[in-house]
Amino acid sequence: MSLALEIVLIIIGILLLAAALIGSGISRRLMTIPKMHRAPRIALAILGVLLLAGGMWGVITEREEPGPSLADLRTRVPSAVKAEMNCSEAAESPKGAVGLECTGTEENTTPEQAWFTLFPDVDSMQKYWMNKAGPSDLPGTECTSVDDFRKGGKQEWILGDQSVTMGDQACYMVGNTAVALYTDRRYNIVVLAQVSDPDHYDAFLKWINGNASVLEGDDNETPATPSHTVAAARR
């Protein structure tokens, strides 16, 4: 039920209850409203209560729709990350989203840190990625080499040999820290991963462009299409 319809039901319900009350008969110096028969007044009152209750119930239940849960997010974290990193609820997450922060348990764990954020819909996920990645400031079109990270790049993410775009990927450097930020439109999840040790750059590239970074789920599941994409912005 749409919010507009719920509001209309509430208004009609109030009007019917008012009509039933007025129908009891009002007499004033400047106005006299004749008394309505008891049966129509009861019918109006009952109908008004039902419409008012229905509209209020719709508003309440719409506001209480369940959002993303940490349990759902945990099921999507790559198995390699679960095996090699400790993951706990992120201290902060975007409004309406839930997040996990994962840290490597060994010195040579790749990535060293990773954050997984689950959004309620594909557009809020894409907006977050666009704001966080700033793809317009990344001149490169690939994230397959250390040089790509150094100059900053972005590319569509296509899983395996499929021709369907699963999401977007951005890569850049912050000092000596290599950062990769990618989305999965199948599940509305943004992943941010990083390493700061140059000796681990090559391993990080293999991780970010290999199966170990792919979220758990059905490879054939159709990804949603956000209202704004990097590919569309280039046209």
ChimeraX commands (.cxc) that place a marker at each C-alpha (Angstrom):
marker #1 position 0.00,0.00,0.00 radius 0.5
marker #1 position 1.42,3.39,-0.97 radius 0.5
marker #1 position 1.82,6.18,1.57 radius 0.5
marker #1 position -0.52,8.45,-0.45 radius 0.5
marker #1 position -3.31,5.84,-0.32 radius 0.5
marker #1 position -2.80,5.35,3.41 radius 0.5
marker #1 position -3.15,9.10,3.99 radius 0.5
marker #1 position -6.33,9.21,1.89 radius 0.5
marker #1 position -7.83,6.35,3.95 radius 0.5
marker #1 position -7.00,8.16,7.19 radius 0.5
marker #1 position -8.59,11.41,5.96 radius 0.5
marker #1 position -11.76,9.65,4.74 radius 0.5
marker #1 position -11.98,7.75,8.02 radius 0.5
marker #1 position -11.77,10.99,10.01 radius 0.5
marker #1 position -14.42,12.62,7.79 radius 0.5
marker #1 position -16.80,9.68,8.22 radius 0.5
marker #1 position -16.36,9.72,11.99 radius 0.5
marker #1 position -17.02,13.46,11.97 radius 0.5
marker #1 position -20.15,12.91,9.87 radius 0.5
marker #1 position -21.39,10.30,12.31 radius 0.5
marker #1 position -20.81,12.69,15.21 radius 0.5
marker #1 position -22.48,15.58,13.47 radius 0.5
marker #1 position -25.37,13.29,12.53 radius 0.5
marker #1 position -26.29,13.09,16.19 radius 0.5
marker #1 position -27.85,16.51,15.67 radius 0.5
marker #1 position -26.45,20.01,16.20 radius 0.5
marker #1 position -28.48,23.10,16.88 radius 0.5
marker #1 position -26.91,26.50,17.16 radius 0.5
marker #1 position -28.22,30.05,16.80 radius 0.5
marker #1 position -26.96,30.37,13.24 radius 0.5
marker #1 position -27.04,26.73,12.14 radius 0.5
marker #1 position -29.22,23.68,12.64 radius 0.5
marker #1 position -28.21,20.23,11.40 radius 0.5
marker #1 position -30.98,17.65,11.56 radius 0.5
marker #1 position -30.43,14.46,13.49 radius 0.5
marker #1 position -29.49,11.39,11.43 radius 0.5
marker #1 position -31.12,8.03,12.03 radius 0.5
marker #1 position -29.20,5.75,14.37 radius 0.5
marker #1 position -28.42,2.97,11.87 radius 0.5
marker #1 position -26.70,5.22,9.25 radius 0.5
marker #1 position -24.72,6.94,12.01 radius 0.5
marker #1 position -23.47,3.59,13.32 radius 0.5
marker #1 position -22.59,2.46,9.79 radius 0.5
marker #1 position -20.63,5.67,9.13 radius 0.5
marker #1 position -18.83,5.37,12.45 radius 0.5
marker #1 position -17.87,1.73,11.85 radius 0.5
marker #1 position -16.69,2.45,8.31 radius 0.5
marker #1 position -14.73,5.48,9.52 radius 0.5
marker #1 position -13.00,3.45,12.24 radius 0.5
marker #1 position -12.11,0.69,9.76 radius 0.5
marker #1 position -10.65,3.12,7.21 radius 0.5
marker #1 position -8.77,5.06,9.88 radius 0.5
marker #1 position -7.38,1.87,11.40 radius 0.5
marker #1 position -6.42,0.50,7.98 radius 0.5
marker #1 position -4.60,3.67,7.01 radius 0.5
marker #1 position -2.74,3.87,10.32 radius 0.5
marker #1 position -1.81,0.17,10.13 radius 0.5
marker #1 position -0.38,0.72,6.65 radius 0.5
marker #1 position 1.73,3.68,7.82 radius 0.5
marker #1 position 3.06,1.77,10.83 radius 0.5
marker #1 position 3.89,-1.43,8.95 radius 0.5
marker #1 position 5.55,0.50,6.12 radius 0.5
marker #1 position 7.85,2.21,8.60 radius 0.5
marker #1 position 8.71,-1.10,10.22 radius 0.5
marker #1 position 9.76,-2.90,7.05 radius 0.5
marker #1 position 12.90,-4.92,7.85 radius 0.5
marker #1 position 16.14,-3.55,6.50 radius 0.5
marker #1 position 19.49,-5.20,5.81 radius 0.5
marker #1 position 20.78,-7.48,8.56 radius 0.5
marker #1 position 24.26,-8.45,9.67 radius 0.5
marker #1 position 23.25,-12.11,9.39 radius 0.5
marker #1 position 22.46,-11.66,5.69 radius 0.5
marker #1 position 25.71,-9.79,5.14 radius 0.5
marker #1 position 27.80,-12.48,6.84 radius 0.5
marker #1 position 26.47,-15.11,4.44 radius 0.5
marker #1 position 27.89,-13.09,1.51 radius 0.5
marker #1 position 31.42,-12.58,2.84 radius 0.5
marker #1 position 33.88,-14.62,0.72 radius 0.5
marker #1 position 34.90,-17.88,2.38 radius 0.5
marker #1 position 38.61,-17.01,2.03 radius 0.5
marker #1 position 38.02,-13.81,4.02 radius 0.5
marker #1 position 36.15,-15.71,6.73 radius 0.5
marker #1 position 39.01,-18.20,6.98 radius 0.5
marker #1 position 41.86,-15.67,7.15 radius 0.5
marker #1 position 40.33,-12.56,8.75 radius 0.5
marker #1 position 38.42,-11.65,11.89 radius 0.5
marker #1 position 35.15,-9.88,11.05 radius 0.5
marker #1 position 32.96,-7.87,13.42 radius 0.5
marker #1 position 30.24,-5.26,13.10 radius 0.5
marker #1 position 31.59,-1.97,11.77 radius 0.5
marker #1 position 31.65,0.89,14.25 radius 0.5
marker #1 position 29.84,3.13,11.74 radius 0.5
marker #1 position 27.70,2.37,8.70 radius 0.5
marker #1 position 25.80,4.58,6.23 radius 0.5
marker #1 position 22.17,5.31,7.11 radius 0.5
marker #1 position 19.97,2.30,6.42 radius 0.5
marker #1 position 22.94,-0.01,5.81 radius 0.5
marker #1 position 24.86,-2.53,7.92 radius 0.5
marker #1 position 28.59,-3.19,7.80 radius 0.5
marker #1 position 31.33,-5.63,8.74 radius 0.5
marker #1 position 34.97,-4.74,9.36 radius 0.5
marker #1 position 37.48,-7.52,8.74 radius 0.5
marker #1 position 41.14,-7.55,9.81 radius 0.5
marker #1 position 43.85,-10.01,8.85 radius 0.5
marker #1 position 44.99,-12.44,11.51 radius 0.5
marker #1 position 48.53,-12.80,10.10 radius 0.5
marker #1 position 51.14,-10.29,8.91 radius 0.5
marker #1 position 50.98,-11.56,5.33 radius 0.5
marker #1 position 47.16,-11.72,5.12 radius 0.5
marker #1 position 45.87,-10.14,1.91 radius 0.5
marker #1 position 44.01,-7.86,2.09 radius 0.5
marker #1 position 45.10,-6.46,5.41 radius 0.5
marker #1 position 41.68,-4.93,6.02 radius 0.5
marker #1 position 38.31,-5.13,4.31 radius 0.5
marker #1 position 34.89,-3.58,4.89 radius 0.5
marker #1 position 31.63,-5.07,3.62 radius 0.5
marker #1 position 28.53,-2.86,3.59 radius 0.5
marker #1 position 25.03,-4.10,2.74 radius 0.5
marker #1 position 22.49,-1.53,1.49 radius 0.5
marker #1 position 18.68,-1.79,1.28 radius 0.5
marker #1 position 18.62,-1.16,-2.49 radius 0.5
marker #1 position 20.89,-0.85,-5.51 radius 0.5
marker #1 position 20.56,2.93,-5.87 radius 0.5
marker #1 position 21.64,3.74,-2.31 radius 0.5
marker #1 position 24.55,1.31,-2.76 radius 0.5
marker #1 position 25.57,2.94,-6.04 radius 0.5
marker #1 position 25.32,6.46,-4.60 radius 0.5
marker #1 position 27.61,5.49,-1.74 radius 0.5
marker #1 position 30.13,3.93,-4.12 radius 0.5
marker #1 position 30.08,6.97,-6.43 radius 0.5
marker #1 position 30.64,9.34,-3.49 radius 0.5
marker #1 position 33.31,7.17,-1.92 radius 0.5
marker #1 position 35.19,6.29,-5.09 radius 0.5
marker #1 position 34.89,9.62,-6.87 radius 0.5
marker #1 position 35.21,7.87,-10.27 radius 0.5
marker #1 position 35.30,11.17,-12.15 radius 0.5
marker #1 position 38.67,11.87,-10.48 radius 0.5
marker #1 position 40.14,8.50,-11.55 radius 0.5
marker #1 position 41.56,8.80,-15.08 radius 0.5
marker #1 position 42.37,5.13,-15.65 radius 0.5
marker #1 position 40.01,2.51,-17.05 radius 0.5
marker #1 position 41.56,-0.60,-15.46 radius 0.5
marker #1 position 42.55,-1.96,-12.05 radius 0.5
marker #1 position 44.84,-4.78,-13.11 radius 0.5
marker #1 position 48.29,-3.42,-12.25 radius 0.5
marker #1 position 50.07,-1.45,-9.56 radius 0.5
marker #1 position 50.40,1.43,-12.03 radius 0.5
marker #1 position 46.61,1.45,-12.41 radius 0.5
marker #1 position 46.33,1.92,-8.66 radius 0.5
marker #1 position 48.96,4.65,-8.65 radius 0.5
marker #1 position 47.19,6.80,-11.24 radius 0.5
marker #1 position 43.70,5.79,-10.13 radius 0.5
marker #1 position 41.32,3.78,-12.24 radius 0.5
marker #1 position 37.83,2.41,-12.54 radius 0.5
marker #1 position 36.23,-0.37,-14.52 radius 0.5
marker #1 position 33.08,-2.45,-14.71 radius 0.5
marker #1 position 33.21,-5.70,-12.83 radius 0.5
marker #1 position 32.26,-8.73,-14.89 radius 0.5
marker #1 position 32.22,-12.02,-13.03 radius 0.5
marker #1 position 34.03,-14.91,-14.72 radius 0.5
marker #1 position 33.33,-15.28,-18.43 radius 0.5
marker #1 position 29.89,-13.70,-18.28 radius 0.5
marker #1 position 29.10,-10.59,-20.29 radius 0.5
marker #1 position 26.76,-9.24,-17.59 radius 0.5
marker #1 position 28.08,-6.37,-15.47 radius 0.5
marker #1 position 27.96,-7.36,-11.82 radius 0.5
marker #1 position 29.14,-4.03,-10.47 radius 0.5
marker #1 position 31.80,-1.32,-10.57 radius 0.5
marker #1 position 35.37,-1.32,-9.35 radius 0.5
marker #1 position 37.64,1.58,-8.43 radius 0.5
marker #1 position 41.31,1.54,-7.41 radius 0.5
marker #1 position 43.68,4.18,-6.11 radius 0.5
marker #1 position 46.55,4.84,-3.71 radius 0.5
marker #1 position 46.47,6.74,-0.43 radius 0.5
marker #1 position 50.13,7.20,0.37 radius 0.5
marker #1 position 51.51,3.66,0.26 radius 0.5
marker #1 position 48.11,2.09,0.84 radius 0.5
marker #1 position 46.51,0.43,-2.19 radius 0.5
marker #1 position 42.72,0.69,-2.01 radius 0.5
marker #1 position 40.12,-1.22,-4.02 radius 0.5
marker #1 position 36.43,-0.38,-3.84 radius 0.5
marker #1 position 33.91,-2.51,-5.71 radius 0.5
marker #1 position 30.18,-3.24,-5.79 radius 0.5
marker #1 position 28.04,-6.30,-6.29 radius 0.5
marker #1 position 24.63,-5.37,-7.71 radius 0.5
marker #1 position 23.26,-8.85,-7.07 radius 0.5
marker #1 position 23.24,-8.22,-3.33 radius 0.5
marker #1 position 23.62,-4.40,-3.01 radius 0.5
marker #1 position 26.98,-4.73,-1.28 radius 0.5
marker #1 position 29.99,-2.42,-1.40 radius 0.5
marker #1 position 33.42,-3.85,-0.55 radius 0.5
marker #1 position 36.44,-1.73,0.38 radius 0.5
marker #1 position 39.76,-3.55,0.79 radius 0.5
marker #1 position 43.31,-2.34,1.25 radius 0.5
marker #1 position 46.97,-3.21,1.83 radius 0.5
marker #1 position 49.75,-0.87,2.96 radius 0.5
marker #1 position 52.79,-3.15,2.56 radius 0.5
marker #1 position 54.30,-2.81,-0.95 radius 0.5
marker #1 position 55.49,-6.41,-0.71 radius 0.5
marker #1 position 51.83,-7.46,-0.75 radius 0.5
marker #1 position 50.73,-5.40,-3.77 radius 0.5
marker #1 position 50.99,-8.30,-6.22 radius 0.5
marker #1 position 49.07,-10.63,-3.89 radius 0.5
marker #1 position 46.43,-7.94,-3.46 radius 0.5
marker #1 position 46.04,-7.62,-7.24 radius 0.5
marker #1 position 45.53,-11.37,-7.53 radius 0.5
marker #1 position 42.98,-11.27,-4.73 radius 0.5
marker #1 position 40.96,-8.34,-6.05 radius 0.5
marker #1 position 40.84,-9.73,-9.59 radius 0.5
marker #1 position 40.42,-13.38,-8.64 radius 0.5
marker #1 position 37.74,-15.62,-7.20 radius 0.5
marker #1 position 38.80,-15.07,-3.58 radius 0.5
marker #1 position 37.21,-11.61,-3.57 radius 0.5
marker #1 position 33.87,-12.71,-5.09 radius 0.5
marker #1 position 30.92,-12.58,-2.71 radius 0.5
marker #1 position 29.19,-15.84,-1.85 radius 0.5
marker #1 position 26.06,-16.56,-3.87 radius 0.5
marker #1 position 24.69,-17.64,-7.23 radius 0.5
marker #1 position 26.96,-16.57,-10.09 radius 0.5
marker #1 position 23.96,-16.66,-12.43 radius 0.5
marker #1 position 21.78,-14.38,-10.32 radius 0.5
marker #1 position 20.73,-11.32,-12.30 radius 0.5
marker #1 position 22.20,-8.07,-10.93 radius 0.5
marker #1 position 19.99,-5.03,-10.52 radius 0.5
marker #1 position 20.68,-1.90,-12.57 radius 0.5
marker #1 position 21.16,1.37,-10.65 radius 0.5
marker #1 position 19.67,4.58,-12.00 radius 0.5
marker #1 position 23.17,6.06,-12.51 radius 0.5
marker #1 position 26.27,4.18,-13.65 radius 0.5
marker #1 position 29.80,5.10,-14.64 radius 0.5
marker #1 position 29.29,3.58,-18.08 radius 0.5
marker #1 position 26.24,5.77,-18.72 radius 0.5
marker #1 position 28.08,8.87,-17.50 radius 0.5
marker #1 position 30.81,8.34,-20.13 radius 0.5
marker #1 position 28.31,8.61,-23.02 radius 0.5
marker link #1:1,2 radius 0.2
marker link #1:2,3 radius 0.2
marker link #1:3,4 radius 0.2
marker link #1:4,5 radius 0.2
marker link #1:5,6 radius 0.2
marker link #1:6,7 radius 0.2
marker link #1:7,8 radius 0.2
marker link #1:8,9 radius 0.2
marker link #1:9,10 radius 0.2
marker link #1:10,11 radius 0.2
marker link #1:11,12 radius 0.2
marker link #1:12,13 radius 0.2
marker link #1:13,14 radius 0.2
marker link #1:14,15 radius 0.2
marker link #1:15,16 radius 0.2
marker link #1:16,17 radius 0.2
marker link #1:17,18 radius 0.2
marker link #1:18,19 radius 0.2
marker link #1:19,20 radius 0.2
marker link #1:20,21 radius 0.2
marker link #1:21,22 radius 0.2
marker link #1:22,23 radius 0.2
marker link #1:23,24 radius 0.2
marker link #1:24,25 radius 0.2
marker link #1:25,26 radius 0.2
marker link #1:26,27 radius 0.2
marker link #1:27,28 radius 0.2
marker link #1:28,29 radius 0.2
marker link #1:29,30 radius 0.2
marker link #1:30,31 radius 0.2
marker link #1:31,32 radius 0.2
marker link #1:32,33 radius 0.2
marker link #1:33,34 radius 0.2
marker link #1:34,35 radius 0.2
marker link #1:35,36 radius 0.2
marker link #1:36,37 radius 0.2
marker link #1:37,38 radius 0.2
marker link #1:38,39 radius 0.2
marker link #1:39,40 radius 0.2
marker link #1:40,41 radius 0.2
marker link #1:41,42 radius 0.2
marker link #1:42,43 radius 0.2
marker link #1:43,44 radius 0.2
marker link #1:44,45 radius 0.2
marker link #1:45,46 radius 0.2
marker link #1:46,47 radius 0.2
marker link #1:47,48 radius 0.2
marker link #1:48,49 radius 0.2
marker link #1:49,50 radius 0.2
marker link #1:50,51 radius 0.2
marker link #1:51,52 radius 0.2
marker link #1:52,53 radius 0.2
marker link #1:53,54 radius 0.2
marker link #1:54,55 radius 0.2
marker link #1:55,56 radius 0.2
marker link #1:56,57 radius 0.2
marker link #1:57,58 radius 0.2
marker link #1:58,59 radius 0.2
marker link #1:59,60 radius 0.2
marker link #1:60,61 radius 0.2
marker link #1:61,62 radius 0.2
marker link #1:62,63 radius 0.2
marker link #1:63,64 radius 0.2
marker link #1:64,65 radius 0.2
marker link #1:65,66 radius 0.2
marker link #1:66,67 radius 0.2
marker link #1:67,68 radius 0.2
marker link #1:68,69 radius 0.2
marker link #1:69,70 radius 0.2
marker link #1:70,71 radius 0.2
marker link #1:71,72 radius 0.2
marker link #1:72,73 radius 0.2
marker link #1:73,74 radius 0.2
marker link #1:74,75 radius 0.2
marker link #1:75,76 radius 0.2
marker link #1:76,77 radius 0.2
marker link #1:77,78 radius 0.2
marker link #1:78,79 radius 0.2
marker link #1:79,80 radius 0.2
marker link #1:80,81 radius 0.2
marker link #1:81,82 radius 0.2
marker link #1:82,83 radius 0.2
marker link #1:83,84 radius 0.2
marker link #1:84,85 radius 0.2
marker link #1:85,86 radius 0.2
marker link #1:86,87 radius 0.2
marker link #1:87,88 radius 0.2
marker link #1:88,89 radius 0.2
marker link #1:89,90 radius 0.2
marker link #1:90,91 radius 0.2
marker link #1:91,92 radius 0.2
marker link #1:92,93 radius 0.2
marker link #1:93,94 radius 0.2
marker link #1:94,95 radius 0.2
marker link #1:95,96 radius 0.2
marker link #1:96,97 radius 0.2
marker link #1:97,98 radius 0.2
marker link #1:98,99 radius 0.2
marker link #1:99,100 radius 0.2
marker link #1:100,101 radius 0.2
marker link #1:101,102 radius 0.2
marker link #1:102,103 radius 0.2
marker link #1:103,104 radius 0.2
marker link #1:104,105 radius 0.2
marker link #1:105,106 radius 0.2
marker link #1:106,107 radius 0.2
marker link #1:107,108 radius 0.2
marker link #1:108,109 radius 0.2
marker link #1:109,110 radius 0.2
marker link #1:110,111 radius 0.2
marker link #1:111,112 radius 0.2
marker link #1:112,113 radius 0.2
marker link #1:113,114 radius 0.2
marker link #1:114,115 radius 0.2
marker link #1:115,116 radius 0.2
marker link #1:116,117 radius 0.2
marker link #1:117,118 radius 0.2
marker link #1:118,119 radius 0.2
marker link #1:119,120 radius 0.2
marker link #1:120,121 radius 0.2
marker link #1:121,122 radius 0.2
marker link #1:122,123 radius 0.2
marker link #1:123,124 radius 0.2
marker link #1:124,125 radius 0.2
marker link #1:125,126 radius 0.2
marker link #1:126,127 radius 0.2
marker link #1:127,128 radius 0.2
marker link #1:128,129 radius 0.2
marker link #1:129,130 radius 0.2
marker link #1:130,131 radius 0.2
marker link #1:131,132 radius 0.2
marker link #1:132,133 radius 0.2
marker link #1:133,134 radius 0.2
marker link #1:134,135 radius 0.2
marker link #1:135,136 radius 0.2
marker link #1:136,137 radius 0.2
marker link #1:137,138 radius 0.2
marker link #1:138,139 radius 0.2
marker link #1:139,140 radius 0.2
marker link #1:140,141 radius 0.2
marker link #1:141,142 radius 0.2
marker link #1:142,143 radius 0.2
marker link #1:143,144 radius 0.2
marker link #1:144,145 radius 0.2
marker link #1:145,146 radius 0.2
marker link #1:146,147 radius 0.2
marker link #1:147,148 radius 0.2
marker link #1:148,149 radius 0.2
marker link #1:149,150 radius 0.2
marker link #1:150,151 radius 0.2
marker link #1:151,152 radius 0.2
marker link #1:152,153 radius 0.2
marker link #1:153,154 radius 0.2
marker link #1:154,155 radius 0.2
marker link #1:155,156 radius 0.2
marker link #1:156,157 radius 0.2
marker link #1:157,158 radius 0.2
marker link #1:158,159 radius 0.2
marker link #1:159,160 radius 0.2
marker link #1:160,161 radius 0.2
marker link #1:161,162 radius 0.2
marker link #1:162,163 radius 0.2
marker link #1:163,164 radius 0.2
marker link #1:164,165 radius 0.2
marker link #1:165,166 radius 0.2
marker link #1:166,167 radius 0.2
marker link #1:167,168 radius 0.2
marker link #1:168,169 radius 0.2
marker link #1:169,170 radius 0.2
marker link #1:170,171 radius 0.2
marker link #1:171,172 radius 0.2
marker link #1:172,173 radius 0.2
marker link #1:173,174 radius 0.2
marker link #1:174,175 radius 0.2
marker link #1:175,176 radius 0.2
marker link #1:176,177 radius 0.2
marker link #1:177,178 radius 0.2
marker link #1:178,179 radius 0.2
marker link #1:179,180 radius 0.2
marker link #1:180,181 radius 0.2
marker link #1:181,182 radius 0.2
marker link #1:182,183 radius 0.2
marker link #1:183,184 radius 0.2
marker link #1:184,185 radius 0.2
marker link #1:185,186 radius 0.2
marker link #1:186,187 radius 0.2
marker link #1:187,188 radius 0.2
marker link #1:188,189 radius 0.2
marker link #1:189,190 radius 0.2
marker link #1:190,191 radius 0.2
marker link #1:191,192 radius 0.2
marker link #1:192,193 radius 0.2
marker link #1:193,194 radius 0.2
marker link #1:194,195 radius 0.2
marker link #1:195,196 radius 0.2
marker link #1:196,197 radius 0.2
marker link #1:197,198 radius 0.2
marker link #1:198,199 radius 0.2
marker link #1:199,200 radius 0.2
marker link #1:200,201 radius 0.2
marker link #1:201,202 radius 0.2
marker link #1:202,203 radius 0.2
marker link #1:203,204 radius 0.2
marker link #1:204,205 radius 0.2
marker link #1:205,206 radius 0.2
marker link #1:206,207 radius 0.2
marker link #1:207,208 radius 0.2
marker link #1:208,209 radius 0.2
marker link #1:209,210 radius 0.2
marker link #1:210,211 radius 0.2
marker link #1:211,212 radius 0.2
marker link #1:212,213 radius 0.2
marker link #1:213,214 radius 0.2
marker link #1:214,215 radius 0.2
marker link #1:215,216 radius 0.2
marker link #1:216,217 radius 0.2
marker link #1:217,218 radius 0.2
marker link #1:218,219 radius 0.2
marker link #1:219,220 radius 0.2
marker link #1:220,221 radius 0.2
marker link #1:221,222 radius 0.2
marker link #1:222,223 radius 0.2
marker link #1:223,224 radius 0.2
marker link #1:224,225 radius 0.2
marker link #1:225,226 radius 0.2
marker link #1:226,227 radius 0.2
marker link #1:227,228 radius 0.2
marker link #1:228,229 radius 0.2
marker link #1:229,230 radius 0.2
marker link #1:230,231 radius 0.2
marker link #1:231,232 radius 0.2
marker link #1:232,233 radius 0.2
marker link #1:233,234 radius 0.2
marker link #1:234,235 radius 0.2
view
